């Protein structure tokens, strides 16, 4: 079972990041301590991440609740494959998300991936295995490994909020693109996942008006 890093683990990683990269020191100083947001994984965890994408929190909760109920309370590959796309859409899923849910289920039951034992794979191998499934993009694979497996060195460079926070950290005029974000994050190994959480926390605090961001380009 994946184990979330402790508060002490995160604090030590944050200190190391701030010392290794002065650009992160400001974010570190301004962002309160946080816990790792570990979620249930496996097939259910990945399918839920797909369901929750690009909808509001309230809508995601409603659709997921209807999906769980419609599947009889157990979100398993077998339960999903027992329903065709139209039946899944009746739970509130889009046709695309219903198809992706079935694609992931097929990959699991056919043995093309083992979502219950991903810990045996390196980060790179796990990302490759996940993105080989139709409907699972790189950002989804990376955030699944972070939030459902507690992997400390995964960094979703395509995340726009992270890119914007990186722009603030570097006091840059232009937000880095995905390739540039990955390159920039290389300096944060082996704590790239903690750096991502730190930048997300900083970004959220600024957007909510809880943190005053100074000396940055709007």
C-alpha positions as CSV (number, residue, x, y, z in Angstrom):
1,X,0.0,0.0,0.0
2,X,1.3,3.5,-0.8
3,X,2.3,5.5,2.2
4,X,2.1,9.3,2.2
5,X,5.2,11.2,3.2
6,X,5.0,12.5,6.7
7,X,4.9,16.2,7.7
8,X,8.5,15.9,8.7
9,X,9.5,14.4,5.3
10,X,7.8,17.3,3.5
11,X,9.4,19.9,5.8
12,X,12.9,18.4,5.2
13,X,12.3,18.3,1.5
14,X,11.1,21.9,1.5
15,X,14.2,23.1,3.4
16,X,16.4,21.2,0.9
17,X,14.6,22.8,-2.1
18,X,14.8,26.3,-0.7
19,X,18.5,25.9,0.0
20,X,19.2,24.4,-3.5
21,X,17.2,26.9,-5.4
22,X,16.8,30.5,-4.2
23,X,13.8,31.0,-6.5
24,X,11.9,28.5,-4.4
25,X,12.9,30.2,-1.1
26,X,10.2,32.9,-1.4
27,X,7.5,30.3,-2.1
28,X,8.8,28.3,0.9
29,X,8.8,31.3,3.2
30,X,5.3,32.4,2.2
31,X,3.5,29.0,2.1
32,X,2.2,27.3,5.3
33,X,3.1,23.7,6.1
34,X,0.9,21.2,4.2
35,X,0.2,17.5,4.2
36,X,0.5,15.2,1.2
37,X,-3.0,14.7,-0.3
38,X,-2.9,10.9,-0.8
39,X,-6.0,9.5,-2.5
40,X,-7.2,5.9,-3.0
41,X,-5.5,4.4,-6.0
42,X,-6.0,1.3,-8.2
43,X,-8.5,1.2,-11.0
44,X,-11.1,3.1,-9.0
45,X,-8.6,5.9,-8.2
46,X,-7.5,6.4,-11.8
47,X,-11.1,6.2,-13.2
48,X,-12.2,8.8,-10.6
49,X,-9.4,11.2,-11.7
50,X,-10.7,10.9,-15.3
51,X,-14.2,11.5,-14.1
52,X,-13.3,14.6,-12.1
53,X,-11.3,16.3,-14.9
54,X,-12.6,19.6,-16.4
55,X,-15.7,19.8,-14.2
56,X,-16.4,21.7,-11.0
57,X,-15.8,20.0,-7.6
58,X,-19.5,19.9,-6.9
59,X,-20.3,18.4,-10.4
60,X,-17.5,15.9,-10.0
61,X,-18.8,14.7,-6.6
62,X,-22.3,14.4,-8.0
63,X,-21.3,12.4,-11.1
64,X,-19.0,10.2,-9.1
65,X,-21.7,9.5,-6.5
66,X,-24.1,8.5,-9.2
67,X,-21.5,6.3,-10.9
68,X,-20.7,4.4,-7.7
69,X,-24.4,3.9,-7.0
70,X,-25.0,2.8,-10.6
71,X,-22.3,0.3,-10.4
72,X,-23.7,-1.2,-7.3
73,X,-21.3,0.4,-4.9
74,X,-18.1,-1.2,-6.2
75,X,-16.1,0.6,-8.9
76,X,-14.2,-2.3,-10.4
77,X,-13.0,-3.0,-14.0
78,X,-15.5,-5.9,-14.2
79,X,-18.4,-3.7,-13.0
80,X,-17.6,-1.0,-15.6
81,X,-17.2,-3.5,-18.4
82,X,-20.6,-5.0,-17.6
83,X,-22.1,-1.6,-18.7
84,X,-21.9,-0.2,-22.2
85,X,-21.1,3.4,-22.9
86,X,-24.7,4.5,-23.0
87,X,-25.4,2.9,-19.6
88,X,-22.4,4.6,-18.2
89,X,-23.5,7.9,-19.6
90,X,-26.8,7.5,-17.7
91,X,-24.7,8.1,-14.6
92,X,-23.8,11.5,-15.8
93,X,-20.5,10.6,-17.5
94,X,-19.7,12.1,-20.9
95,X,-19.4,9.7,-23.7
96,X,-15.6,10.3,-23.8
97,X,-15.1,9.6,-20.1
98,X,-17.3,6.5,-20.3
99,X,-15.1,5.2,-23.1
100,X,-11.9,6.0,-21.2
101,X,-13.3,4.2,-18.1
102,X,-13.9,1.1,-20.2
103,X,-10.4,1.4,-21.9
104,X,-8.7,1.5,-18.5
105,X,-10.8,-1.4,-17.3
106,X,-9.9,-3.5,-20.4
107,X,-6.2,-2.7,-19.9
108,X,-6.5,-4.0,-16.3
109,X,-8.4,-7.2,-17.0
110,X,-6.3,-8.0,-20.0
111,X,-3.1,-7.6,-18.0
112,X,-1.7,-4.7,-20.0
113,X,-1.3,-2.8,-16.7
114,X,-1.6,-3.8,-13.0
115,X,-2.9,-0.7,-11.2
116,X,-2.7,-2.5,-7.9
117,X,1.0,-3.1,-8.1
118,X,2.4,0.0,-9.8
119,X,4.9,0.5,-7.0
120,X,7.1,-2.2,-8.7
121,X,7.7,0.2,-11.6
122,X,10.0,3.2,-11.7
123,X,8.4,6.6,-12.2
124,X,9.3,6.6,-15.9
125,X,8.1,3.1,-16.5
126,X,4.9,3.8,-14.6
127,X,4.2,6.9,-16.6
128,X,4.8,5.0,-19.8
129,X,2.5,2.1,-18.8
130,X,-0.3,4.5,-17.9
131,X,0.0,6.7,-21.0
132,X,-0.1,3.6,-23.2
133,X,-3.8,3.3,-22.2
134,X,-6.1,5.3,-24.5
135,X,-7.6,8.2,-22.5
136,X,-4.7,8.6,-20.0
137,X,-2.5,11.6,-20.8
138,X,0.8,12.4,-19.3
139,X,-0.7,14.9,-16.8
140,X,-3.2,12.4,-15.6
141,X,-0.5,9.7,-15.2
142,X,1.8,12.0,-13.3
143,X,-0.9,13.3,-11.0
144,X,-2.2,9.8,-10.4
145,X,1.3,8.7,-9.3
146,X,1.6,11.8,-7.0
147,X,-1.8,11.7,-5.4
148,X,-2.6,8.0,-5.4
149,X,0.9,6.5,-4.9
150,X,2.6,9.3,-3.0
151,X,5.6,9.4,-5.4
152,X,7.9,12.2,-4.3
153,X,9.8,12.9,-7.5
154,X,7.0,13.1,-10.1
155,X,6.5,16.6,-11.6
156,X,3.5,17.4,-14.0
157,X,5.3,20.0,-16.2
158,X,2.1,20.5,-18.3
159,X,0.2,21.9,-15.4
160,X,-0.7,25.5,-16.1
161,X,-0.9,26.6,-12.4
162,X,2.5,25.1,-11.8
163,X,3.9,26.9,-14.8
164,X,2.5,30.2,-13.6
165,X,3.9,29.7,-10.1
166,X,7.2,28.9,-11.7
167,X,7.0,32.2,-13.6
168,X,6.5,34.0,-10.3
169,X,9.3,32.2,-8.6
170,X,11.7,33.2,-11.4
171,X,10.2,36.7,-11.7
172,X,9.9,36.0,-15.5
173,X,7.7,37.8,-18.0
174,X,6.6,34.7,-19.8
175,X,5.2,31.5,-18.3
176,X,7.4,28.5,-19.2
177,X,5.9,25.9,-21.6
178,X,5.8,22.3,-20.7
179,X,9.2,21.4,-22.0
180,X,10.8,24.4,-20.3
181,X,8.9,23.5,-17.0
182,X,10.3,20.0,-17.0
183,X,13.8,21.3,-17.7
184,X,13.5,23.9,-14.9
185,X,12.3,21.2,-12.4
186,X,15.4,19.0,-13.0
187,X,17.1,21.1,-10.4
188,X,14.5,20.0,-7.8
189,X,15.3,16.3,-8.0
190,X,14.7,14.1,-5.9
191,X,12.0,16.3,-4.5
192,X,10.1,17.4,-7.6
193,X,6.8,16.2,-6.2
194,X,7.2,18.3,-3.1
195,X,8.2,21.2,-5.2
196,X,5.0,20.8,-7.2
197,X,2.9,20.7,-4.0
198,X,4.8,23.8,-2.7
199,X,4.1,25.7,-5.9
200,X,0.5,24.7,-5.9
201,X,0.1,25.8,-2.3
202,X,1.8,29.1,-3.1
203,X,-0.3,29.6,-6.2
204,X,-3.6,28.8,-4.4
205,X,-2.7,31.2,-1.5
206,X,-2.0,34.0,-3.9
207,X,-5.1,33.4,-5.9
208,X,-7.3,33.4,-2.7
209,X,-5.7,36.6,-1.5
210,X,-4.0,34.9,1.5
211,X,-0.5,35.6,0.2
212,X,0.7,38.9,-1.1
213,X,2.9,38.4,-4.2
214,X,5.4,41.2,-4.6
215,X,8.0,42.0,-7.2
216,X,6.5,39.9,-10.0
217,X,5.4,40.6,-13.5
218,X,1.6,40.5,-13.8
